[in-house]
Amino acid sequence: MRKTITRFGAALLMTAVAVSATAGTIDDELGAVLAETPPDRPVSAIVFLANQVDIDVLEAEFTRLNARLQFRHEKVVTELQQLAAATQGDLLDYIMQREAEGAIESHHAFWISTQSR
């Protein structure tokens, strides 16, 4: 399923992320696409949140524990899902509100990396 937002919706979404987060930036390539796209045309964008699971720290702990692959997998998946649940709430609320207003056509939240498209 294609996840798209209007040019106006993308600008609002990026502004909301920038305002609600400590820091927020629009990638130069996305900025160029937004500048060139008519306001009524959809644009697909991925929003990466700053807070990410530090896989290197987990890997060091796994090495120290001589952890088995199944334990490593379960721990990484759990950490990713917990971080997504803890950090995406405000953004997803905003996206769903904008989706209800018609500024965003659709979205999909990911837990594998703290992002939303």
C-alpha positions in Angstrom: 0.0 0.0 0.0 1.4 3.4 -1.0 1.7 5.8 1.9 1.4 9.5 0.8 0.8 12.9 2.1 0.0 16.1 0.3 2.8 18.6 -0.2 1.1 20.9 2.3 0.6 18.0 4.7 4.3 17.1 4.5 5.3 20.6 5.3 2.9 20.7 8.3 4.1 17.3 9.4 7.8 18.3 9.3 7.0 21.5 11.1 5.1 19.7 13.8 8.0 17.2 14.2 10.5 20.1 14.4 8.4 21.9 16.9 7.5 18.9 19.1 11.0 17.5 19.1 14.2 18.9 20.5 15.5 19.2 16.9 14.0 18.5 13.6 15.1 19.0 10.0 13.7 18.4 6.6 16.2 16.5 4.4 17.4 18.7 1.5 16.1 16.3 -1.1 12.7 16.2 0.5 12.7 20.0 0.7 13.5 20.2 -3.1 10.6 17.7 -3.8 8.2 19.7 -1.7 9.3 22.9 -3.4 8.7 21.4 -6.9 5.5 19.5 -6.2 2.1 21.1 -6.7 0.2 21.5 -3.4 -2.5 19.0 -4.4 -0.1 16.2 -5.3 0.9 13.6 -2.8 4.5 13.2 -1.5 5.8 10.2 0.3 8.1 10.9 3.3 9.7 9.0 6.1 10.1 10.7 9.5 13.0 9.4 11.5 12.8 10.2 15.2 16.1 11.1 16.9 15.8 8.5 19.7 17.0 5.1 18.4 18.0 1.9 20.1 21.8 1.7 20.5 22.4 -1.7 18.9 26.2 -1.4 19.6 25.5 -1.2 23.4 23.2 -4.2 23.1 25.8 -6.1 21.1 28.5 -5.4 23.7 26.2 -6.7 26.4 25.4 -9.8 24.3 29.1 -10.5 23.8 29.7 -10.0 27.6 26.9 -12.5 28.3 27.9 -14.9 25.5 24.2 -14.7 24.6 22.6 -17.1 22.3 21.1 -16.0 19.0 17.4 -16.5 20.2 18.0 -14.3 23.2 19.7 -11.6 21.1 16.8 -11.6 18.7 14.1 -11.4 21.4 16.0 -8.7 23.2 16.5 -6.5 20.1 12.9 -6.9 18.9 11.6 -6.1 22.4 13.8 -3.0 22.8 12.8 -1.7 19.3 9.1 -2.3 20.0 9.3 -0.7 23.5 11.1 2.4 22.2 8.7 2.8 19.3 5.7 2.6 21.8 7.4 5.1 24.1 8.4 7.7 21.5 5.9 7.6 18.6 2.7 8.5 20.5 2.6 12.3 20.0 3.7 12.0 16.4 1.2 9.3 15.6 -1.6 11.3 17.2 -0.7 14.3 15.1 -0.5 12.1 11.9 -3.9 10.6 12.6 -5.4 14.0 13.2 -4.0 15.3 9.9 -5.1 12.1 8.2 -8.7 12.7 9.5 -8.5 16.2 8.1 -7.4 14.9 4.7 -3.9 16.5 4.7 -2.3 13.0 5.0 -3.7 10.2 2.8 -2.3 7.3 4.8 0.6 6.3 7.1 2.3 3.4 8.6 4.3 3.3 11.8 7.4 1.1 12.1 9.0 -0.3 15.2 12.1 -1.7 13.5 13.5 1.8 13.5 11.8 4.7 15.2 10.2 6.1 12.1 6.9 6.7 10.4 6.0 6.9 6.8 
